[in-house]
Every structure is written in structure tokens, then in C-alpha cells.
Amino acid sequence: MNTKLGFVVLESGECFPGQWHGGPSKAGELVFNTSHSGYEEMATDPSYYSQILITTASQQGNYGEKDEDKESEQIWIHGFVCLELQNSKRDHAWREKLLQSQVPIVTEVDTRSLTLELREKGTTWGALVEAQNKSEAIELAKSLIAEEKRKDLDWAHRVSTKEVVSLQGENPQGPKVCVIDFGCKKNIIRELRSRCSEVILVPSRFEEQQVRDLDPQGILLSNGPGNPEDVQVAAESLRGLLGWRPVFGICMGHQILGRALGAKTFKLKYGHRGANHPIKDDLLSQIYMTSQNHGYAVEEQSLPKNVKVTHRNLNDGTVAGIEAQDQKAFSVQFHPESHPGPHDSVALFDYFVKQIQ
Amino acid sequence: MPIRKDIKKVVILGSGPIVIGQACEFDYSGTQACKSLMGLGLEVILVNSNPATIMTDPEVATRVYVEPLKVPYLDKILEKEKPDAIIPTLGGQTALNLALELFDQGVLKKHNVQLLGADPKVIRAGEDREIFRGLLDQIGAKYPRSEMVRTFEAGLEAGDQLGFPLILRPNYTLGGGGGGIAFSKEEFRIKLAQALHESPTSEVLVEESILGWKEFELEVMRDRAGTFVVICSIENFDPCGVHTGDSITVAPQQTLSDKEYQDMRDEARKIIEAVGVETGGANIQFAVHPETGERLVIEMNPRVSRSSALASKATGFPIAKIAAQLALGFTLDEIQNDITKTTPACFEPALDYVVTKIPRFAFEKFPGTQDILNTQMKSVGEAMGIGRTLKESFHKAILSLEGAAEGFREVKFDQSKLSYPNSQRIFYIIQAFRDGVSLEEIHSLTQIHPWFLEQLEQIVDMEKSISAWKKLEKEPLLKAKRHGFSDAAISKLTGIDEIAVRQERKSFGLTPGYFRVDTCAGEFASETPYFYSTYWTEPDPKGLQVKESDHGKPVIALIGSGPNRIGQGIEFDYSCVRSVREFQRQGYFVAMLNSNPETVSTDYDTSNALFFEPVTEESIANVLEFTKAQSFVAQLGGQTPINLAAPLVDQGFSLMGSTLEAIDRAEDRGQFSEICKELGVKMPQAGMASNISEALKLAQNLGYPIMCRPSYVLGGRHMEIVESDGELEHYFESHAATISEKRPCLMDQFLERALEVDVDLACGPDWAVVGGIIEHIEAAGVHSGDSMGVVPPQRLKEETALKIEAVSVQLAKKLGILGFLNLQLAIKDDEVYVLEANPRSSRSVPFIAKSTKVPLVDLGVRGMLGLKSSEVKPEQYDWKKVSGVSVKGVVFPFKKYPESDSILGPEMRSTGEAMGRGADYGEALLKAFVTSHMRLPQNGKVFLSLRDKDKDMLLPLVKELQALDFSLVATTGTAKYLEDSGISCDVVKKVHQGNPNCVDLIRSGEVALVINTTSGRESIEASFGIRRSCVDYSIPCLTESDAAEAFLLALKNQKTSQVSVSSL
């Protein structure tokens, strides 16, 4: 039985001890997620790039690892923290998968106290480290964090496809849609393919003309990791495309649309990460539960007059969706493709396709 | 959408007396709804016939009607109150069925009253399985293959087609009543006949078995704008085949992937939309195939339920309260989340802990009934444990059952106890692991998901390593505590004394921390004082604001009564909850500790701080230390807290009210009889015997009949009246396990035909108030919890009543009671005998308080606090000023225990009580019978089988029955007696005389009423079939002459009087 000591270290120097399961010590942004299920979807979601995922639900890995639960071909998180992790003779698949992917794991952590700490501090840098004691852990974490912070901040670019990928859709009558990939989840592609004749995935730094050359009927801006301010090229490219073809932005894509429309984005004190966030949707005239995973938001005051706030997060009133009707562009801060989380808002994909037709 | 302007006055229907499948969870939901609607400024009219509830406390609603939940009474209430609407979704199936009847009979239309929360179409869709399945087909949801049958023949045919095993589900019954699983054709024939009979519409669904599938439940809510949320997902530890009320359940669900879970959620949404649930809560049960993941819908309830109460406690989301507000027109986004105070109620709770619910059973009270669980619910209560991991929460739930302080007790391994689900299966599973049976084998025997079994295996692994400890060390001990092991368990495993374990643990700094149940897994700040303990955090969490230094008020800890059981149920929750308000008025901060998720006491709204913890010495001590409580209150939660008082005082905690010495004086038979002697108060002659030879000798002095009972029992466990040496020997043989030198058998002279009374008092240092005297309707010998009772007494002479009061007050003084005292007395030939003293609030307190309007609980609290007569002014409370008559009715669960005998005796077996209020005795009796689910016949055949000593006494009654147009039929002896007395009567054979006999006659449906009095073990056994057939066919069967007389009075009243109602 592995009984090595592991630590979750916050940039401020606070330390939460636990059991170390393996993998290299690593730094990243410490984020918690309150979903009860969906660990695999989260860990394979590129939006989690460079983040250390703390699940508030205390028991993880219970149902193993399944291909259908993957949201991309790799695990993007920089660490996994929970209270108890499934590790029996019968089933230890999820633990194995993380370790194979060089993702450090710390369990037996007082994750609730850690979550309360993160809630009060806001999302912060931190590290998972294997160490003999607290002071050693803090030392090691410091250097790892510094190193991670020096890396290129355009995280979307780092996780985005490097080349253009064309995928056949399942609906021959449907439109051809271009997806600007900031770290696109598989289920966005699945939802599009079921409605479209063709889906073309392009890199995050694609130029305006490159998109025009593909002649899509609609443009989807995908989810992705990091600070929207650090995403290069995309907002400028998009500005030229607005009004040319209908646009639908999701999460990072929403923030990029906001920026392209001239609005500002800011870092939320409390990031939204969970599968239970209520959204008031004025486009579809509904209130529903959504899956969310973001630390930044579009600032309401900075939105130009012609842009309507169509979606609101009922927990804190922040902007969760906008529409520029004359430019046929709309976007949402949450995940209508779910995975993990409720499927309640999937009709937004239909709305997008209707905008095109 | 804001509140509807057209609704100013609503009626809330309760669920009536506590029965299996419909218990105090509906008191919780109704009370919550009343509070919330009153808060919105509505007039709330509450109707419930159960006096033990908090909801029937006059302070809860604008007006409270303790009246039968039957159409004629509701008709009167509606006429009187002229409400705008009825909310029928908070009182269980009883309320829904009543609403449907009111609609069908045009009563709603007549009074221009609408239904809120569920309309007749929705109620039918939820209850009529054929309609429901039609809706499922429309949305493409799958369900087990089945056939609805209306005749026996159609049933047999369906059985042949579907193959065995088969599940039978009668329509419109609660708690799966009358249903079951049949493994063979023979079994099927028996169960089919019964099920057809049980269903009020004679419809039974015969269904393909899904034994072994995983079972889930979703608690959902919807508002009128169509917003849909899942409040809680619940996974059953026991796979399909065991009623969910009898299953161990866990929240949130643990073994579904997100995709599987979300697909289930989507389907739930479609279902409640298809059913047409406009607003409110509903629960939907699913079965999922363990390998293929195939999902089937089992059932849905368009109302709050037992599970929604559990879900509310598990998540902190008050489903009933929100449902009431939604019914009034609010939408989810307009209602604030009570817990966070910053976010709306429109969200799905996130849990960062695990909740385990374990049912509590009462098979031991129903000898002859096989302890096997199936689709018909049998449990009488439940306990819930909250922990950070399944192991921690499971252990807490087990400790909450009060089986043993060491948790998973040892049993002798028995494979059949794994294969056939039963009330003790969890202990056999643990034992199997201890004995080295492999997980795979246990899985193949039980079909329980291996994930759950692994958690149990880890508990046993921990147990093994604890057994190997030579001494206690900090790290391993912490690990053991995190696995949920109690100090007592560690002590037992290591052989180290429990006190030493506790002291060492504390010396290591190992005490639990407390976390808040906050609905959001810590995502938002929350102030709500709802806590659970865990060893997965530091012992000193910040900012919980529960100590006196935080808020300036002295803290007292109020100990609840744990899971409901027969003998200790909702009545004690009433006392606890009612006392909170009085303690608060007196300036205290009340910390409530309890483990029962069904109750009002475990509503975070009830006390100043709620600790959801096992009611054990260790948990209480931890809470007392954590809150720095000034003292603890043990008088309100029944016998459980009283039993824990001594060890807690030994630990140095301060007990409020009557001292330990006073408690002992009342409970210790020796001391108590000394006191009685000193005061010149009579007691039945008594003695103790620890073996049969001593007993036989003692019997000679006492003379038969003798009441035998073991020491220290609750609810009359193992109590029996013996009439001969032979029966005494039999008693000692069959109770050998509970009788020993240390725990001798108590043998009392039995006062045959004595009148019994209950007296409840509240006492202060220089005052005592008698809350009232309940006169039992059945003669001595029937447990006070099982006998009907009446206030004010009808047969007691006035001077005897005064004598009883005087004796009671004298005793209270002499015992040194501060707080509550309950006395049971017997009156024979105008002599008063004291049978028993309980130095605590009792089962009869709520009934007395509601009958006499003396605020007994408030007074008890003032007494405990030591308030003087000059402050309390006790002279203003006079129970004798009461106008009208109140009768306590009782309900029994015999139907759910197919082999049990319904004869009443000294062991309590009723699950609940009802109250009939009338201008006179006859009216009150009628209402009490009606509301206790007795069918009062208008005419028909009365079957009589009377023991000799009752014959003369019952002769006038028999004559009156004849005058009321009933025809008579009797067994040979009784018939001959009647003929000799000039009464014509048919004769029918006794069972041993061959067919057709009296039981055949009853089962043929020709008999409307049975009076069967009997005594002595042999005659009781011989007449079992008579009583059992009455239970099976819902025919009133009276086993006591006094009860028969009361029943006759009610029958006469039914024929002559008008229906009338009045509020409390």
C-alpha cells in the first residue's frame, strides 16, 4: 500500500496534506468542481488545461473509465485531488489512467476546507507535490509555480488543433460549420455533426481570410482554457467576420465574441465550476440547469448598445450569454454540450442552426 | 410569476395516523408548508387526525382541525371555512386519495375549491399504473413487462405469460400494501387473491421481475414556468426486489457515470411533464441493469414523500416548503435558497459528503412473521448518517439504530441470510467478510453492487487491523475514526477499556470537526446552522457560531429519540420540537441532536443549531464539548436519552431537570416500591425471579394471572400475562435469553378487569400541574400504547379521579421530579394502584395537550429550568375545564406481517394513534374508529366467539347489535349460551371442528364484524385464524369486551348523529 505523503500547496503558502499516489509533482491553477459525476469528462476537457482539479464530491473513480466519457484524446489537467479514489482489485481504471498520463494524484485531503479556502481567495496558483514535510513541499511548489507561470499564456493556442480538420456531418441537409478551436470538447463536435453536413475544425489563430476561404455557413467558437485576454489573433479575426455568417460562441468562445464586439472580460472572484448552475435564458424563454467551468466573464457595462444580455447566471447575476442580433451572433458562458452535466440547454445548437438557415 | 392573488386561504391535508409506509415524514412536510404559507400571509387550515404531530399544534396553522380524513368531514370543514384551495400533495397517499374522492364526489365543485399542486389527472397518472404506462410509451421510456389484471383468472393467465418470479402491485395502495413477489405458481395464487382484494379498485399489476437490478430514485421539482431541478439522486444499496422504504439507501448516487445519470435525469423530466405535474415535488424510481445499463421506470409519485423528506435532510433543500410556495404561484427563481441566503432556490444541490439511510424494523414484535423483505414495506422507522465518505456515513447510520454502541455486531454466519433479503442482512454481510467469504461470492448471493461491498470490506479490513493493535497510536486511531469506528467498537476490538480509548483519543487531539450542510458543496458562503461531524477535518473548524461566546446565550443540547420504532415515535418528536420554542423564550440557544431524517426536529429551521448525529453517548459528548453546552436535556426524546443520561453525567456533563437520582427512584422497581409504601400508595404485588423455580414459588404468593416482563424494556417488549404454571414455564423457556441473575424477570400480580389510566404531569420545584387523565378503554393487560383512551374519563368516579391526581402529585414530589412525569395507574374496586412511573415526557403528552389544552411541554420545560410557582402560576391550568370528549384511536401494522396475531396484549405493536373529538363520548368514539381505518358496518353478520367470563357481560351488547339489525353467528359454546339467553343465532364450526368453519365464513366476505375475546395461550393460539382472516380482509375484529362496548357506542352514534367538525 502506497503511503507516501503528498501536498496541495497554494501559492500563498498554505498546505493541505494527503496521500500521494504518483505522477510528477506539478503546478497549475487550483480549481474545484462541484459535480457529483463526470470526472473523466472534466479531466479530458481541454478547458482544464494547466489546472489542478479538486472534486468536492468525496468519492471518485467509482465507475471506472470509459471511452464514451472522453471529451478529447488526452488528459489535460495538471493534477487530481479528492478525498477517496476508487482503487480496488476489481476496478482501479481511473487511477491507472491518470497515472499513465503523468497526472499527479493526492487523496485523503480535507477537500472541503480547501474548497472554502479557494472560494474566499478566488482561483489561485498552486501545486501538487510529493514531499517529506510541509516546508519541503512549499519550497518545491514555489519553483514549480514560477516555472509554470513563465510558460506561454495563450493556453488556447497550446491545446488547439494545429491543422484544419474536416469532419463529415450526419445531416446532409444541414449546413457546413467552421469551428474555431480553443480547446473544443468532443461533444460540441458530436452535437454539430448530428445537425450539420460538414464540420471543419480550425486552429485558434486562424485569420479572417482563412475562414472566409473555407466558406462555411456558420461559425462556432469553442470552449477553451485560460484568460481570454491572452488569446491571440482570434478576437481580431472574428471582428471582420461578424455579420458575414452567424456565430455561436461557447464559454471561451463567448468571451472571444464579447471581446470582438468591444466588451471587456474580467476574472471572477468566484469561478463557476459545477453542473448545477441556474441560467435564465431569454432567447428560449426558459430557466435551466447548466454545466459551467470558467474563471472569467464578460463585463456587462462594457457591452455595446446593440448587444443584448440574453442569459444570466441566477446565482450571482453575471452575464451568461449575449446576442448581437443584427450580426446574427450569440454566445453563452456555460456548456450547452454538457458532458458532464445536465442536457437542458442543448436546444441552443438547434437555435444556431436555425440562425444559419 | 409572483404569488397568485386569488388565493388567500388554503387547506393542507395531513396523512392521518402513522402507519408503515406513511410516517412522520409527512408531519415534517406539512409543518414546513404551514410555516411557509403562514409566512406569506395566507390563512392556513390544517386537517389531520393524528394528535401526535407537530402540525396539529395550534400554533402551526391558522386553524387546526383534528378530524378524520374522510369525505363527510372534509365536506363540513370546507363548508365552514370556505377556503380557496386545497394542497393535497403534502399528506402522502392518504391526502391524494382523499382529494380524488372529494373531486369525484363533487365536493370540491360544491364548495368552489381548487386543488393546488396536483389535479385529479395527475393523481390518477401517478397511481393508476395503466395510465402511467401509456404516458411512458408516449415518451419512449421503458418499464418492466407487465399486465394489469382485474380478475383472478386473468391474473393466472398473465402469470403464465410473464414467467416467474413475478411482482404483484395492487393499484392505489400505500407503501406497496398488498403487493409482493411470487416465486412459484402456488405462491402466486395466494398473493394474487390478496392483492386483488387490497386494491380499492380491484386492479393488480402483474409484473416481470427485475430482481437484482440496481435501483435509483430521483427527487425532482418543477415550477409552473416549466423549470425543472433534481434535488437529490438516491441509490439503493439493496438491489431491486426490496421496497425502497426497506432498502439501505445512499445519496448522492455513486455508481452511475455522468452520461448514465444525465440520461436518467432527462427521462425524469419528460415523465413529470407527460404526467402533467404543474408545480411541486415528485419522485421517480428507476431500475438499471448492472451490466447492460438498460434503464426501466418503476414508479413515480406526484407529491412529497418519504424519500423527499430524506432528500431534504440529505441536501438541506426544503422540498415541502418550496413545493408549497410553488403551488401558490411562485417560480423557483423567485424563491431564495434558505441555506445560502444569497442564491435562488432554483438550482440542484451539490453534496460534498455521503448520506446513508438504514431502515429500522420491528419483526421481533410480530412472532411468526418471517423476516424476509420484499416489495411490501415493513420497516417502522429509519436512521440517517452523514459522513464525508460512505464508510463514515454508513457506520454512523448503523450506530444510530441503537443496536449496539460498537456498531456492526457479530452474528453467526448464515448463507441464507445473504441470499434472502432480510432486516439483518447488513450484519450478515459484514460477518461474511469477517469469516473470509470472498467479495465475489457475497456479490453473487446478494446482487449488491461490488462498489458498495468493497466499502464494507474496507471496514472489515480496518476492523482486523484494529484487533491487532497492542496500544493506541495517533495515526492508526485517526484512520479508524475516519472509517467511522466508535470508541466502543475500538474498545471491543482491542480490549482496551472504552473510557481509556476516549481519554487517549482526546490526548492525541482527535475529536471530530463539524461541517455545515450547505446545499452547494462549499461553493457559496452559508450561515445555516445544520452540522454533521467528521474526522476528515481539523477538530476546530472556524466560524460555526454555536458557542455561548459567539451569540451570548447559554447553550443547551436537546437529545432526540433517534429512529422511529414501535413504542418510541413521533410523540417524542412533538415534545422535542414544542420544547425548543419554550427554551428559546426562556433565553436559551438550543442545539438539537438527532438521527431521524423523517422528523420535524431534524429540520434545520426548528432549533438554533441542528447536529445530525447518532444518539449515542460518544456523539452527544462530542457535541456537548464542541458547543460548550451548559447542560443537556434527556427528558423529551423518550427512553433512549434517559438511558444515556447516566453515562453522560459520569463524564461530567450536566443533566437538566430531574436528577439521575430522581430518575432512578422512578425507574428502579425496588426504590420505587419503597417510595410507594412510604406514601401509602398501592402497587400490584410483585417480585422478581431469575429462574423458573424461583418464579413458580413466587407465583404461589401472587396468584394467577401474573404479568411477566424482563427488566429495562421499552414498549412492553416480551411482556406477557400468564395464567398457569404451565404458561409460566413456557414464558421462561421462550425468554431465556433476556432473563438472568443480573436481569431478573419482573412478575406482577395482574389486576384483572381493572381500569387503567395514564397521567402526565409537569413539575417544578414547588408546583405540579396535572395535564390530564386518560382513561383506557381496554381493561388492564393491553399495553397503554395499544389501548384506546378517552379524556375526560367516562367511567371513573369523580372522587377517584381526584384521588389519582393527589397520588400523582405526591409521587412527583417524593421522587423529586423537575420536568415531566408519566404515571400509569390501575383502578380496581375504587382502589388506585401505581403500575409504572416514567420520569420523562411520554407518548401520551401530545394527546393530552391537545385534548385538554394544557401546554404540558412548555410547563415541563419551565419545571426543568426550576422556575418557581410564582413565575409559572400553575393554578391557571385546569385540565378539567375541557369541554367535549377526545378519544385516542390506534392503528396496527398486522396487515404487513402476514403471520402475526392481532390480539392485543401487554407488548405494544401499534404504529400510530389518531384522535376523535366530539361533543360526547359516542361521537368522539365514532371519529376515533373511522380515522383509525376501521370500517364501521351499517348492518350484516356479526360473528361472536366469547370466552366464558365475558359472556354475561357482553349479553346486553349482543342484544343491542340485534336491535341494530345485525344478524348473529357464533361458535358452538357461545351460540348455546346465546340461545339459552333467548337470542337466536346461527352456529358455525370452530377451526378444529373441520370445514366450513368460522374462518371460512370470514374469508367468504359474509361477516361484517367479529367479536372474539379469548385468553390463555392455548385458546389464543386456537383462535388465531379468526383474527388473522379479519386482518386480511379488513374486517373489524374486537378482542376485548370493553373495546366491543365502545365499538357498539360508535355504531349507534353513526346511525343517529350528524357529522360535525370543530377546530382546536
HADDOCK unambig.tbl for C-alpha pairs under 7 A between the chains (distance, minus, plus):
assign (segid A and resid 34 and name CA) (segid B and resid 350 and name CA) 6.09 0.50 0.50
assign (segid A and resid 34 and name CA) (segid B and resid 521 and name CA) 6.32 0.50 0.50
assign (segid A and resid 35 and name CA) (segid B and resid 350 and name CA) 6.83 0.50 0.50
assign (segid A and resid 36 and name CA) (segid B and resid 350 and name CA) 6.99 0.50 0.50
assign (segid A and resid 37 and name CA) (segid B and resid 257 and name CA) 6.21 0.50 0.50
assign (segid A and resid 37 and name CA) (segid B and resid 258 and name CA) 5.01 0.50 0.50
assign (segid A and resid 38 and name CA) (segid B and resid 257 and name CA) 6.55 0.50 0.50
assign (segid A and resid 38 and name CA) (segid B and resid 258 and name CA) 4.84 0.50 0.50
assign (segid A and resid 56 and name CA) (segid B and resid 352 and name CA) 5.18 0.50 0.50
assign (segid A and resid 56 and name CA) (segid B and resid 521 and name CA) 6.31 0.50 0.50
assign (segid A and resid 57 and name CA) (segid B and resid 351 and name CA) 6.24 0.50 0.50
assign (segid A and resid 57 and name CA) (segid B and resid 352 and name CA) 4.44 0.50 0.50
assign (segid A and resid 57 and name CA) (segid B and resid 353 and name CA) 6.62 0.50 0.50
assign (segid A and resid 58 and name CA) (segid B and resid 352 and name CA) 5.71 0.50 0.50
assign (segid A and resid 58 and name CA) (segid B and resid 353 and name CA) 6.10 0.50 0.50
assign (segid A and resid 58 and name CA) (segid B and resid 388 and name CA) 6.52 0.50 0.50
assign (segid A and resid 58 and name CA) (segid B and resid 389 and name CA) 6.43 0.50 0.50
assign (segid A and resid 59 and name CA) (segid B and resid 389 and name CA) 6.87 0.50 0.50
assign (segid A and resid 62 and name CA) (segid B and resid 254 and name CA) 6.69 0.50 0.50
assign (segid A and resid 62 and name CA) (segid B and resid 255 and name CA) 5.88 0.50 0.50
assign (segid A and resid 63 and name CA) (segid B and resid 255 and name CA) 5.51 0.50 0.50
assign (segid A and resid 63 and name CA) (segid B and resid 256 and name CA) 6.47 0.50 0.50
assign (segid A and resid 63 and name CA) (segid B and resid 257 and name CA) 6.16 0.50 0.50
assign (segid A and resid 110 and name CA) (segid B and resid 536 and name CA) 6.04 0.50 0.50
assign (segid A and resid 110 and name CA) (segid B and resid 537 and name CA) 5.71 0.50 0.50
assign (segid A and resid 112 and name CA) (segid B and resid 522 and name CA) 6.73 0.50 0.50
assign (segid A and resid 115 and name CA) (segid B and resid 522 and name CA) 6.35 0.50 0.50
assign (segid A and resid 116 and name CA) (segid B and resid 522 and name CA) 5.77 0.50 0.50
assign (segid A and resid 119 and name CA) (segid B and resid 523 and name CA) 6.45 0.50 0.50
assign (segid A and resid 276 and name CA) (segid B and resid 347 and name CA) 5.74 0.50 0.50
assign (segid A and resid 276 and name CA) (segid B and resid 348 and name CA) 5.04 0.50 0.50
assign (segid A and resid 277 and name CA) (segid B and resid 347 and name CA) 6.14 0.50 0.50
assign (segid A and resid 278 and name CA) (segid B and resid 346 and name CA) 6.26 0.50 0.50
assign (segid A and resid 278 and name CA) (segid B and resid 347 and name CA) 5.50 0.50 0.50
assign (segid A and resid 286 and name CA) (segid B and resid 227 and name CA) 6.98 0.50 0.50
assign (segid A and resid 287 and name CA) (segid B and resid 227 and name CA) 5.51 0.50 0.50
assign (segid A and resid 288 and name CA) (segid B and resid 227 and name CA) 6.12 0.50 0.50
assign (segid A and resid 288 and name CA) (segid B and resid 228 and name CA) 6.90 0.50 0.50
assign (segid A and resid 289 and name CA) (segid B and resid 347 and name CA) 6.70 0.50 0.50
assign (segid A and resid 314 and name CA) (segid B and resid 344 and name CA) 6.86 0.50 0.50
assign (segid A and resid 315 and name CA) (segid B and resid 343 and name CA) 4.80 0.50 0.50
assign (segid A and resid 315 and name CA) (segid B and resid 344 and name CA) 6.41 0.50 0.50
assign (segid A and resid 340 and name CA) (segid B and resid 258 and name CA) 5.89 0.50 0.50
assign (segid A and resid 341 and name CA) (segid B and resid 258 and name CA) 6.99 0.50 0.50
assign (segid A and resid 341 and name CA) (segid B and resid 262 and name CA) 6.75 0.50 0.50
assign (segid A and resid 342 and name CA) (segid B and resid 262 and name CA) 5.77 0.50 0.50
assign (segid A and resid 343 and name CA) (segid B and resid 262 and name CA) 6.91 0.50 0.50
